[in-house]
Amino acid sequence: MTSLIGASVARSDGESKVRGEAVYGVDYGSLGMLHAKLLRSPIPAGWTRKLDVSAGRGLPGARAVVTRSDAPVARGGAVVRDQPLFAGSVVRYEGEPIAGVIAETEQIAKQALAAIVLEIDPLPPVGDVEAALAPGARLVHPDWMEYECALEYPRAGNIACEVTSDTDLQALERIVAQADLVVESEYRAQRQYQAYIEPKSAVASWEDGRYVIHTASQFPFNVRDQVAQFLGVRVSDVRVIGHHIGGGFGAKLDASLETYAALFARQVGRPVKLVNERSEDLLTCGCRENAIVRLRTSLTSDGRILAREADVLMDNGAYCGEVPLMASLPMHVFGQVYRSGLARVNCRLMYTNTAPTGAFRGVSGTYLYFALERHMDECALRLGLDRRAFRLQNLLQDGDSTLVGQTLDDAGVLAEAFDRVEEIAPWSELTRRPSKPGKRHGVGIAAATWLTNPGPGTVTLKLNEDGTLGFVSGATDNGSGAVTMGVTQIAADEFGLRPEDVVIQMPDTDASGYDAGSQGSRTTHIVGRATRTAAAEVREKIFAVASRLLEVDQADLNIADGAVHVKGAPTRSVSLAKVAIAAMSTSGPIVGTGSYATPLPSYNPTCANGL
């Protein structure tokens, strides 16, 4: 049988999605389900002077109103426990939840929400990173020192996290003073909304002392862990069941409405559904952070980079989430493509009175690489050098080290990529092309590398009694086809099956081993490897049963076209279905499990403070 790897095959979920039959998270409903809405702050900063929920609670059809006093945990957070489930006396961003209403219908929930009396005395908002850093700026979190922090790194006042490279500053200033040219640039990037089609939603129930949550999440195990933290229970007390995802792009990696739906379900003893309206989603989604990037590069007259300084201000929003982990990314970007000479990198993540920021594809990398590459253009322009030649002159080479101390044995692939682009689109031809009247002709060139998320993955494969293959994993398909096409091909290829003979189960944190979610280009790489490990175990068990049925040594068997064959004797074979059935009365059901995590490369942990 010809290998399926690299072949064009249909996605296993393609037809159901095209026909409108696929059940997305927002489509899911449960018998006896109630509906909830969140009361959100109408202003970005203030003191709550009055919150009277009695009218909303007394509305016919309203089942409950939940406030901060009902939250089992004061604060939670992935890195810093700085975020309450509901705002109490202090409001820190527009859209921050203050209360929740549960009712028989969504319309009644909205009416009850409107009946709540909320009065907030406004405070001057800390609106952006520069305001947060200004002398005498009001602290978004005056009690920041009291927060529990999972990692140790520099932070103070409105600086939620700071990462600074270990650099000899006196040596740096000497280089700057002696350089033939010093180029300084500043670049600003605004927030970016992920703009997924399906709004965030969740349906939760309280069953036998456990929370059961249905949601469209890129990372069900992360949702499980965050819900457990905010509700003060064990992770095993939370079950998350995944559904088709109508787009996520990083915004559906973290828990959002799931925690509220779970808390509400326990309060009322019935399933509860909570769905964001688009206006709520736009207001509160963890967008890519806005940032200011300042670069200063010292150069020789012939284009050699002697030193580079980078100062980055990133907007954390009102609460941290996972964004402190992104403050290290400038150390990656500014030393991963070009030699930078003596480098100094400083990144400060700032608290502001805005919605918390979060992941968006290529977290933080888009604006960091934009700044770096435009700065390279400016350096070349100031030196009077060709932009492509200037880049090639300063490219990393095999054996060079990055700013974090990782030695790159294959950095030469960068030059190979430039050469390949040159074959396809010759630079000299493109840059000589004249502009037409009324139109300008521009040509850009840039280079980038990016990291793959190393988080672990687990796959269980089971040979079904009809000869098909069951695929059980916490891995999610975020629309890319990584699971429904890519990993499916890998599994089918191992057993000579058609892709449609691989039956994929939706993610379920109770049924599958841990998986680090659909993020960072990890699924095919990691889940694919776990699939092959699981397949090896299943194949071994298949051969053990088939060797008895065919009365030959296991070494004389192979698998193709849904059957086990005797090598050199094509007429002697037994179907996988018969093997699965025979195993029931001998060794038991045929199941295999595999796991994989990318080994971390060696690096210098002392290269920066706060890394």
C-alpha positions as CSV (number, residue, x, y, z in Angstrom):
1,M,0.0,0.0,0.0
2,T,1.3,3.5,-0.9
3,S,2.1,5.6,2.1
4,L,-0.6,8.2,3.1
5,I,2.0,10.6,4.5
6,G,2.0,13.6,2.2
7,A,-1.0,12.5,0.2
8,S,-4.0,14.7,-0.3
9,V,-6.9,13.3,1.8
10,A,-10.2,14.6,3.0
11,R,-10.5,15.9,6.6
12,S,-12.5,13.6,8.8
13,D,-14.6,16.5,10.0
14,G,-14.9,18.2,6.5
15,E,-18.3,16.9,5.4
16,S,-20.1,17.5,8.8
17,K,-18.8,21.1,8.8
18,V,-19.8,21.8,5.2
19,R,-23.3,20.4,5.8
20,G,-23.7,22.3,9.0
21,E,-24.0,19.2,11.1
22,A,-20.9,19.7,13.3
23,V,-21.7,20.6,16.9
24,Y,-19.6,23.6,17.9
25,G,-19.2,24.7,21.5
26,V,-21.8,27.5,21.1
27,D,-24.3,25.0,19.6
28,Y,-24.2,22.6,22.6
29,G,-27.2,22.4,24.9
30,S,-28.3,20.3,27.8
31,L,-31.7,19.1,29.1
32,G,-33.0,21.5,31.7
33,M,-30.4,24.1,30.9
34,L,-30.6,27.6,32.4
35,H,-29.0,30.7,30.8
36,A,-26.6,33.2,32.4
37,K,-25.3,36.7,31.7
38,L,-22.5,38.7,33.3
39,L,-22.9,42.2,34.7
40,R,-19.7,44.0,33.5
41,S,-18.1,47.2,34.6
42,P,-19.1,50.1,32.3
43,I,-15.9,52.0,33.1
44,P,-12.2,51.1,33.3
45,A,-11.3,52.1,36.8
46,G,-13.3,53.0,39.9
47,W,-14.6,52.2,43.4
48,T,-17.8,50.3,43.6
49,R,-20.1,52.5,45.8
50,K,-23.3,50.5,45.5
51,L,-24.3,47.0,44.2
52,D,-27.9,46.1,44.8
53,V,-29.0,42.8,43.2
54,S,-32.3,42.4,45.0
55,A,-34.4,43.6,42.0
56,G,-32.6,41.3,39.6
57,R,-32.9,38.3,42.0
58,G,-36.6,38.9,42.5
59,L,-37.5,39.0,38.8
60,P,-39.9,36.1,37.8
61,G,-37.8,33.5,36.0
62,A,-34.5,34.6,37.6
63,R,-33.0,31.7,39.5
64,A,-29.9,33.3,41.2
65,V,-27.6,36.3,41.2
66,V,-23.9,35.6,42.1
67,T,-21.3,38.1,43.3
68,R,-17.8,38.1,44.7
69,S,-19.1,36.9,48.0
70,D,-20.1,33.6,46.3
71,A,-16.6,33.0,44.8
72,P,-14.7,30.2,46.7
73,V,-11.3,31.7,46.0
74,A,-10.2,35.3,46.4
75,R,-7.8,35.4,43.5
76,G,-6.4,33.2,40.8
77,G,-4.0,33.4,37.8
78,A,-1.7,31.3,35.7
79,V,1.5,33.0,36.9
80,V,0.4,35.6,39.4
81,R,-2.7,35.2,41.5
82,D,-3.9,38.7,41.0
83,Q,-7.3,38.3,39.4
84,P,-10.7,37.9,41.3
85,L,-13.5,36.0,39.6
86,F,-15.7,39.1,40.2
87,A,-14.6,42.6,41.0
88,G,-15.3,43.7,44.5
89,S,-14.7,47.2,45.8
90,V,-12.3,48.0,43.0
91,V,-12.9,47.8,39.2
92,R,-9.8,47.6,37.1
93,Y,-11.0,47.4,33.4
94,E,-14.1,48.1,31.4
95,G,-16.0,44.8,31.0
96,E,-14.7,43.3,34.2
97,P,-17.4,40.9,35.6
98,I,-19.1,42.2,38.8
99,A,-22.0,39.8,39.1
100,G,-23.7,37.0,37.2
101,V,-27.4,36.3,36.7
102,I,-28.9,32.8,36.0
103,A,-32.4,32.6,34.6
104,E,-34.8,30.4,32.8
105,T,-34.1,32.1,29.5
106,E,-31.4,34.4,28.1
107,Q,-34.0,37.2,27.7
108,I,-35.0,37.0,31.4
109,A,-31.3,37.0,32.3
110,K,-30.8,40.2,30.4
111,Q,-33.8,41.8,32.1
112,A,-32.5,40.8,35.5
113,L,-29.1,42.2,34.7
114,A,-30.7,45.5,33.8
115,A,-32.6,45.5,37.1
116,I,-29.4,45.4,39.2
117,V,-28.4,48.8,40.6
118,L,-24.6,49.5,40.2
119,E,-22.9,52.7,41.1
120,I,-19.2,53.2,40.6
121,D,-17.1,56.2,41.6
122,P,-14.6,56.6,38.7
123,L,-10.9,56.8,39.1
124,P,-8.4,58.2,36.6
125,P,-7.6,55.2,34.5
126,V,-4.0,54.1,33.8
127,G,-4.7,53.9,30.1
128,D,-1.5,52.8,28.4
129,V,2.0,51.6,29.1
130,E,3.6,55.0,29.2
131,A,1.0,56.3,31.6
132,A,1.7,53.2,33.8
133,L,5.4,54.0,33.8
134,A,5.1,57.7,34.4
135,P,6.5,59.1,37.7
136,G,3.7,59.2,40.3
137,A,1.4,57.0,38.3
138,R,-1.5,55.5,40.2
139,L,-0.9,51.8,41.0
140,V,-3.4,49.5,39.3
141,H,-2.6,47.0,42.1
142,P,-1.6,48.8,45.2
143,D,-1.4,45.5,47.1
144,W,0.8,43.8,44.4
145,M,3.3,42.6,46.9
146,E,0.7,40.4,48.6
147,Y,0.0,38.3,45.5
148,E,1.1,34.7,45.3
149,C,3.5,34.2,42.4
150,A,4.3,30.8,40.8
151,L,7.6,32.0,39.4
152,E,10.2,34.3,40.8
153,Y,11.1,37.3,38.6
154,P,11.4,41.1,39.0
155,R,8.2,43.0,39.4
156,A,7.3,46.2,41.2
157,G,4.3,48.6,41.2
158,N,2.8,48.8,37.7
159,I,5.6,46.6,36.3
160,A,4.0,43.2,36.3
161,C,7.2,41.6,35.0
162,E,10.6,42.7,33.9
163,V,13.2,40.7,32.0
164,T,16.7,42.3,31.6
165,S,19.7,40.7,29.8
166,D,23.0,40.3,31.7
167,T,25.1,42.9,29.9
168,D,28.3,44.7,30.6
169,L,26.9,48.3,30.4
170,Q,30.3,50.0,30.5
171,A,31.5,47.9,27.6
172,L,28.3,48.7,25.8
173,E,28.7,52.4,26.2
174,R,32.3,52.2,24.9
175,I,31.1,50.5,21.8
176,V,28.4,53.1,21.2
177,A,30.9,55.9,21.6
178,Q,33.4,54.3,19.1
179,A,30.8,53.2,16.5
180,D,30.8,54.8,13.1
181,L,27.1,55.1,13.1
182,V,24.3,54.6,15.8
183,V,20.8,54.2,14.6
184,E,17.8,54.6,16.9
185,S,14.2,53.7,16.1
186,E,10.9,53.4,17.8
187,Y,7.9,51.3,16.7
188,R,4.4,51.1,18.1
189,A,1.9,48.2,17.7
190,Q,-1.7,48.3,18.7
191,R,-3.8,45.4,20.1
192,Q,-5.1,42.8,17.7
193,Y,-8.4,41.0,18.2
194,Q,-8.4,37.3,17.1
195,A,-11.8,37.8,15.3
196,Y,-12.9,34.1,15.5
197,I,-16.3,33.5,14.1
198,E,-17.7,31.5,17.1
199,P,-18.0,33.6,20.3
200,K,-16.7,32.2,23.6
201,S,-19.2,30.0,25.4
202,A,-19.6,27.2,27.9
203,V,-22.2,24.8,29.3
204,A,-21.5,23.4,32.7
205,S,-23.2,21.1,35.2
206,W,-22.6,19.9,38.7
207,E,-22.7,16.1,38.7
208,D,-21.9,13.7,41.6
209,G,-19.7,16.3,43.3
210,R,-17.8,17.2,40.1
211,Y,-17.9,20.0,37.5
212,V,-18.6,18.9,33.9
213,I,-17.9,21.5,31.3
214,H,-18.6,21.5,27.6
215,T,-16.7,24.1,25.6
216,A,-14.8,24.8,22.4
217,S,-11.3,25.1,23.7
218,Q,-7.9,24.9,22.1
219,F,-6.5,23.5,25.4
220,P,-9.0,21.5,27.5
221,F,-6.5,20.5,30.1
222,N,-5.6,24.2,30.7
223,V,-9.2,25.1,31.1
224,R,-9.6,22.2,33.6
225,D,-6.6,23.4,35.6
226,Q,-7.7,27.0,35.6
227,V,-11.3,26.3,36.6
228,A,-10.0,24.1,39.4
229,Q,-7.8,26.9,40.7
230,F,-10.5,29.6,40.7
231,L,-13.0,27.2,42.3
232,G,-10.6,25.8,44.9
233,V,-11.0,22.2,43.9
234,R,-8.7,19.4,42.7
235,V,-8.1,19.2,38.9
236,S,-9.7,15.7,39.0
237,D,-12.9,17.4,40.2
238,V,-13.3,19.1,36.9
239,R,-14.1,17.4,33.6
240,V,-13.8,19.3,30.3
241,I,-15.3,17.9,27.1
242,G,-14.3,19.6,23.9
243,H,-16.4,20.4,20.8
244,H,-15.6,21.7,17.3
245,I,-14.0,25.1,17.5
246,G,-15.2,28.0,15.4
247,G,-11.8,29.7,15.4
248,G,-9.5,30.5,18.3
249,F,-6.0,31.7,17.1
250,G,-4.8,31.6,20.7
251,A,-7.7,33.3,22.4
252,K,-9.3,30.0,23.4
253,L,-6.3,28.6,25.2
254,D,-7.3,29.9,28.6
255,A,-10.4,29.5,30.6
256,S,-12.9,32.3,30.1
257,L,-16.6,31.7,30.6
258,E,-16.1,28.2,31.8
259,T,-15.3,29.1,35.4
260,Y,-18.4,31.2,35.7
261,A,-20.7,28.6,34.1
262,A,-19.3,26.0,36.5
263,L,-19.8,28.1,39.6
264,F,-23.4,29.0,38.4
265,A,-24.3,25.4,37.8
266,R,-23.4,24.4,41.3
267,Q,-25.3,27.4,42.7
268,V,-28.6,26.4,41.0
269,G,-28.2,22.7,40.7
270,R,-28.9,22.7,37.0
271,P,-26.9,22.9,33.8
272,V,-26.0,26.5,32.9
273,K,-25.1,28.0,29.5
274,L,-23.1,31.2,29.1
275,V,-22.3,32.9,25.8
276,N,-20.5,36.1,25.0
277,E,-22.2,38.6,22.7
278,R,-19.8,39.9,20.1
279,S,-19.6,43.3,21.9
280,E,-18.6,41.5,25.1
281,D,-16.0,39.5,23.2
282,L,-14.5,42.6,21.6
283,L,-14.4,44.3,25.0
284,T,-12.9,41.6,27.1
285,C,-11.0,39.1,24.8
286,G,-7.4,38.5,25.6
287,C,-6.1,40.3,22.5
288,R,-2.5,40.4,21.4
289,E,-0.9,43.1,23.6
290,N,-0.1,46.5,22.4
291,A,3.6,47.5,22.7
292,I,6.3,50.0,22.2
293,V,9.7,48.8,20.8
294,R,12.8,51.0,20.9
295,L,15.9,49.8,19.2
296,R,19.4,51.3,19.1
297,T,22.1,49.7,16.9
298,S,25.8,50.5,16.8
299,L,27.5,49.9,13.4
300,T,30.8,50.1,11.5
301,S,30.8,52.0,8.3
302,D,30.9,48.8,6.3
303,G,27.8,47.4,7.9
304,R,28.9,45.2,10.7
305,I,26.7,45.2,13.8
306,L,28.7,46.0,16.9
307,A,26.0,46.2,19.5
308,R,22.2,46.3,19.8
309,E,19.9,47.6,22.5
310,A,16.2,46.8,22.8
311,D,13.7,48.4,25.2
312,V,10.2,46.9,25.0
313,L,7.1,48.0,26.8
314,M,4.3,45.5,26.7
315,D,0.7,46.0,27.9
316,N,-0.3,43.4,30.4
317,G,-3.8,44.8,30.9
318,A,-5.3,44.7,34.4
319,Y,-4.4,41.1,35.3
320,C,-1.5,38.9,34.3
321,G,-2.8,35.6,32.9
322,E,0.1,33.9,31.0
323,V,1.5,37.1,29.5
324,P,4.5,37.3,32.0
325,L,5.8,34.3,30.1
326,M,5.9,36.3,26.9
327,A,8.2,39.0,28.4
328,S,11.1,36.7,27.6
329,L,10.3,36.7,23.8
330,P,12.4,39.7,22.9
331,M,15.5,37.7,24.1
332,H,14.5,35.1,21.4
333,V,13.6,37.5,18.5
334,F,16.5,39.9,18.8
335,G,19.2,37.2,18.7
336,Q,17.7,34.5,16.6
337,V,18.4,35.6,13.0
338,Y,21.1,38.2,13.0
339,R,24.3,38.6,14.9
340,S,23.8,41.5,17.3
341,G,27.2,42.1,18.8
342,L,27.1,43.0,22.5
343,A,23.4,43.1,23.2
344,R,21.2,44.5,25.9
345,V,17.5,43.6,26.1
346,N,15.0,45.0,28.6
347,C,11.3,44.2,28.5
348,R,8.8,45.5,30.9
349,L,5.2,44.2,31.1
350,M,2.9,47.0,32.5
351,Y,-0.3,46.8,34.4
352,T,-3.0,49.1,32.9
353,N,-6.7,49.7,33.3
354,T,-7.5,47.7,30.2
355,A,-8.7,44.2,29.5
356,P,-6.0,41.5,30.2
357,T,-4.1,40.7,27.1
358,G,-3.3,37.2,25.9
359,A,-2.2,34.8,23.2
360,F,-2.6,35.4,19.4
361,R,-0.8,33.4,16.8
362,G,3.0,33.9,17.1
363,V,2.6,35.5,20.5
364,S,4.4,38.9,20.6
365,G,6.5,37.9,17.6
366,T,4.7,39.8,14.9
367,Y,5.4,43.3,16.2
368,L,8.9,42.3,17.5
369,Y,10.0,41.0,14.1
370,F,8.3,44.0,12.4
371,A,10.4,46.3,14.6
372,L,13.6,44.3,14.0
373,E,13.2,44.1,10.2
374,R,12.2,47.7,9.7
375,H,15.1,48.7,11.9
376,M,17.4,46.6,9.7
377,D,16.1,48.5,6.7
378,E,16.8,51.8,8.4
379,C,20.3,50.8,9.3
380,A,21.0,49.8,5.7
381,L,19.5,53.1,4.4
382,R,21.6,55.2,6.8
383,L,24.8,53.2,5.8
384,G,24.0,53.4,2.1
385,L,24.0,49.6,1.8
386,D,21.7,47.2,-0.1
387,R,19.1,45.9,2.3
388,R,19.5,42.2,1.3
389,A,23.3,42.4,1.4
390,F,23.3,44.0,4.9
391,R,21.1,41.2,6.2
392,L,23.3,38.5,4.7
393,Q,26.4,40.1,6.1
394,N,25.0,39.8,9.7
395,L,23.2,36.5,9.5
396,L,23.9,33.9,12.1
397,Q,26.1,31.1,11.0
398,D,26.4,27.4,12.1
399,G,27.8,27.3,15.6
400,D,26.7,30.8,16.6
401,S,24.8,31.2,19.9
402,T,21.6,33.1,20.5
403,L,21.1,35.7,23.2
404,V,19.9,33.0,25.5
405,G,23.0,30.9,25.0
406,Q,21.5,28.2,22.7
407,T,24.1,27.1,20.2
408,L,22.6,26.8,16.7
409,D,24.3,24.0,14.7
410,D,22.0,24.5,11.8
411,A,21.8,28.3,11.5
412,G,23.1,28.0,8.0
413,V,19.5,27.2,6.9
414,L,18.9,31.0,7.1
415,A,21.4,31.7,4.2
416,E,19.9,28.7,2.3
417,A,16.5,30.3,2.7
418,F,17.8,33.6,1.3
419,D,19.3,31.8,-1.6
420,R,16.1,30.0,-2.4
421,V,14.1,33.2,-2.3
422,E,16.7,34.7,-4.6
423,E,16.1,31.9,-7.1
424,I,12.4,32.5,-7.1
425,A,12.4,36.3,-6.9
426,P,15.7,37.8,-7.9
427,W,16.3,40.8,-5.7
428,S,18.1,43.0,-8.3
429,E,15.3,42.5,-10.8
430,L,12.6,43.3,-8.2
431,T,14.3,46.4,-6.9
432,R,14.9,47.8,-10.4
433,R,11.3,47.5,-11.4
434,P,10.0,51.1,-11.9
435,S,6.9,52.6,-10.4
436,K,4.0,53.5,-12.6
437,P,2.4,56.9,-12.8
438,G,0.1,57.3,-9.8
439,K,1.4,54.0,-8.2
440,R,4.4,53.2,-6.1
441,H,6.2,49.9,-6.3
442,G,7.7,48.6,-3.0
443,V,9.8,45.5,-2.3
444,G,10.5,44.2,1.2
445,I,12.7,41.5,2.5
446,A,12.7,40.0,6.0
447,A,13.7,36.8,7.9
448,A,12.3,35.1,11.0
449,T,12.5,31.9,12.9
450,W,10.0,30.8,15.5
451,L,9.8,28.4,18.3
452,T,7.6,25.3,18.5
453,N,5.7,24.8,21.8
454,P,7.3,21.8,23.5
455,G,4.3,20.8,25.7
456,P,3.6,17.1,26.0
457,G,1.0,15.0,24.3
458,T,-0.6,11.6,24.7
459,V,-2.5,9.3,22.4
460,T,-4.3,6.0,22.9
461,L,-5.1,3.8,19.9
462,K,-7.5,0.9,20.1
463,L,-8.2,-1.7,17.5
464,N,-12.0,-1.9,17.2
465,E,-13.8,-5.2,16.5
466,D,-14.7,-4.1,13.0
467,G,-11.0,-3.5,12.1
468,T,-11.2,0.3,12.4
469,L,-8.9,2.3,14.7
470,G,-10.1,4.4,17.6
471,F,-8.1,7.5,18.3
472,V,-8.3,9.0,21.8
473,S,-6.4,12.1,22.7
474,G,-6.7,15.4,24.4
475,A,-5.4,17.0,21.2
476,T,-7.8,19.5,19.6
477,D,-8.2,20.5,16.0
478,N,-8.4,24.2,15.9
479,G,-9.5,24.2,12.2
480,S,-6.0,23.5,10.7
481,G,-6.6,19.8,10.1
482,A,-3.6,18.9,12.3
483,V,-5.7,16.2,14.0
484,T,-8.5,15.5,11.5
485,M,-6.1,15.2,8.6
486,G,-2.5,15.2,9.7
487,V,-2.4,12.9,12.7
488,T,-5.2,10.8,11.1
489,Q,-2.9,10.1,8.2
490,I,-0.1,9.1,10.5
491,A,-2.4,6.6,12.4
492,A,-3.9,5.2,9.3
493,D,-0.5,4.8,7.6
494,E,0.7,2.6,10.5
495,F,-2.0,0.0,9.9
496,G,-2.6,0.2,6.2
497,L,-6.0,1.7,6.8
498,R,-8.0,4.4,5.0
499,P,-8.1,7.7,6.9
500,E,-11.9,7.3,7.2
501,D,-11.2,4.1,9.2
502,V,-9.6,6.2,12.0
503,V,-12.4,7.2,14.4
504,I,-11.4,10.3,16.3
505,Q,-13.0,11.0,19.7
506,M,-13.5,14.6,20.8
507,P,-11.2,15.7,23.6
508,D,-12.2,14.7,27.1
509,T,-10.0,15.3,30.1
510,D,-11.5,12.3,31.8
511,A,-10.9,9.9,28.9
512,S,-7.5,10.9,27.6
513,G,-4.0,11.6,28.8
514,Y,-2.7,15.1,29.1
515,D,-2.2,17.2,26.0
516,A,-0.8,20.7,25.9
517,G,-3.4,22.0,23.4
518,S,-3.6,23.4,19.9
519,Q,-0.8,26.0,20.0
520,G,2.7,26.8,18.9
521,S,2.7,24.4,15.9
522,R,3.1,21.5,18.2
523,T,0.2,19.1,17.3
524,T,1.6,17.3,14.3
525,H,5.1,17.2,15.7
526,I,4.3,16.0,19.2
527,V,0.9,14.2,18.9
528,G,2.2,12.6,15.7
529,R,5.1,11.1,17.5
530,A,2.9,10.0,20.4
531,T,0.7,8.3,17.7
532,R,3.6,6.4,16.3
533,T,4.6,5.2,19.8
534,A,1.0,4.1,20.5
535,A,0.9,2.4,17.1
536,A,4.1,0.4,17.8
537,E,2.4,-1.1,20.9
538,V,-0.8,-1.9,19.0
539,R,1.2,-3.5,16.1
540,E,3.1,-5.7,18.6
541,K,-0.1,-6.9,20.1
542,I,-1.7,-7.5,16.6
543,F,1.3,-9.5,15.5
544,A,1.1,-11.6,18.7
545,V,-2.5,-12.6,18.0
546,A,-2.1,-13.0,14.2
547,S,1.0,-15.2,14.5
548,R,-1.2,-17.7,16.5
549,L,-4.0,-17.5,14.0
550,L,-1.7,-17.9,10.9
551,E,0.7,-20.2,12.7
552,V,3.8,-18.3,11.7
553,D,6.5,-16.3,13.5
554,Q,5.7,-12.7,14.2
555,A,8.8,-11.6,12.2
556,D,7.2,-13.0,9.1
557,L,4.2,-10.7,9.3
558,N,3.3,-7.3,8.0
559,I,0.2,-5.1,8.0
560,A,-1.3,-3.6,4.8
561,D,-4.8,-2.8,3.5
562,G,-6.5,-3.5,6.8
563,A,-5.1,-7.0,7.2
564,V,-2.1,-8.9,8.6
565,H,-0.2,-10.7,5.8
566,V,2.5,-13.4,5.7
567,K,5.5,-12.1,3.9
568,G,6.1,-13.8,0.6
569,A,2.7,-15.5,0.8
570,P,0.1,-12.9,-0.3
571,T,-2.8,-15.3,-0.1
572,R,-2.2,-16.0,3.6
573,S,-3.7,-13.2,5.7
574,V,-6.2,-12.4,8.4
575,S,-8.2,-9.2,8.6
576,L,-7.6,-6.7,11.5
577,A,-11.3,-7.2,12.5
578,K,-10.7,-11.0,13.0
579,V,-7.5,-10.2,14.9
580,A,-9.4,-7.8,17.2
581,I,-12.2,-10.4,17.8
582,A,-9.7,-13.2,18.4
583,A,-7.9,-11.1,21.0
584,M,-11.1,-10.8,23.1
585,S,-10.8,-14.5,24.1
586,T,-7.0,-14.6,24.5
587,S,-5.0,-11.5,25.4
588,G,-7.9,-9.0,25.7
589,P,-8.7,-5.9,23.8
590,I,-5.8,-4.5,21.7
591,V,-4.9,-1.0,23.0
592,G,-1.7,1.0,22.9
593,T,-0.7,4.4,24.4
594,G,2.1,6.7,23.5
595,S,3.4,10.0,24.9
596,Y,5.9,12.6,23.7
597,A,7.4,15.9,24.8
598,T,10.1,17.8,23.0
599,P,13.4,17.8,24.9
600,L,14.4,21.4,25.8
601,P,17.6,22.6,24.2
602,S,20.5,23.7,26.4
603,Y,20.7,27.4,27.2
604,N,22.2,29.8,29.7
605,P,19.7,30.4,32.5
606,T,21.7,33.3,33.8
607,C,21.7,35.2,30.5
608,A,18.9,37.5,31.8
609,N,17.2,38.4,35.1
610,G,13.6,37.3,35.0
611,L,14.0,34.9,32.1
